[in-house]
Amino acid sequence: MNKEKAIIFLPSLCLIAVLVFIPFLMLAYKSLSVGDSIGIANYLELFRDSTFKKALKNTFTISFYVVSATLIIGLPTAYFISRTQGRLKNVFLLLILFPLLTNAVVRSISWMIILGYDGILSRLLNNLGFLMEPISFMYSKFAVIVGSTYIFLPLMIISLIGVMDNISEEVEDASISLGATRFKTFFTIIIPNSISGIIVGLVLVFTATLTAYTTPNILGGTRTVVLATLVQQYGTTLGRWELVSSISIFLFVLTVVVITLINKGAEAIGGTNEKK
């Protein structure tokens, strides 16, 4: 039986090896290539580069704010949709999923109309008296954070809905009948029981933001450089493909480390809840 399973999965394993592992090994080799020798000189050059340090800081800052914003917005939204019944729930799910069917370039460019010099946000703040004259919110961390939050919010909401659907409403009713308010029930019952969905959402949103290129490039421009846009600059502008390979490997390792830490944190929280 084991041999039969091996034969069935062999074509898939070969395909994965050809399309994933072999290119990854070639990328790793390129990142360690220094002339005719092998070493970590490319990585040392990267960490001495002020542009790389700035891009790394911007990437983490933007990722942190996007993850926080999607979680804060996603929790009540997912809870509301999970408790909606009938066709209306399907309509809400369709509205959440519909943006994912639209190209990220189109969705990012649409924010240029809102955040531009003569955009909707600038006009609104000007009419309300918060601004003396119209300004542009484009090509800034703020623009990238807002655009990325909009683009990756559905990932967080869908992850949370799947878990909240399985939380019995009877548990909430019991909490309320014992004197807890709905607000307190949400934080003491719903959120602790949604940890698995929160972790999945955190991983999806963080990794997507960490490696995003389209939105930072369109809304951030050259003023807000992140690791993904730095790869493009080093590759097409400078032709430093060894540094491009080093950044790519660094991003991969960074993503694995962050996902591991999130999972370890989830296990610790889960263990604490079980003890309680």
HELIX and SHEET records of a PDB file:
HELIX    1   1 ASN A    2  ILE A   16  1                                  15    
HELIX    2   2 ALA A   17  PHE A   21  3                                   5    
HELIX    3   3 ILE A   22  LEU A   32  1                                  11    
HELIX    4   4 ALA A   41  ARG A   48  1                                   8    
HELIX    5   5 SER A   50  SER A   82  1                                  33    
HELIX    6   6 ARG A   87  LEU A   97  1                                  11    
HELIX    7   7 PHE A   98  LEU A  101  5                                   4    
HELIX    8   8 ALA A  104  LEU A  115  1                                  12    
HELIX    9   9 ILE A  120  ASN A  127  1                                   8    
HELIX   10  10 LYS A  141  MET A  164  1                                  24    
HELIX   11  11 GLU A  169  SER A  177  1                                   9    
HELIX   12  12 ARG A  182  THR A  185  1                                   4    
HELIX   13  13 PHE A  186  ILE A  190  3                                   5    
HELIX   14  14 PRO A  192  SER A  194  5                                   3    
HELIX   15  15 ILE A  195  LEU A  210  1                                  16    
HELIX   16  16 THR A  214  THR A  215  1                                   2    
HELIX   17  17 PRO A  216  GLY A  220  3                                   5    
HELIX   18  18 LEU A  227  GLN A  232  1                                   6    
HELIX   19  19 GLN A  233  LEU A  238  3                                   6    
HELIX   20  20 TRP A  241  LYS A  275  1                                  35    
SHEET    1   A 2 SER A  33  VAL A  34  0                                        
SHEET    2   A 2 SER A  37  ILE A  38 -1                                        
END                                                                             
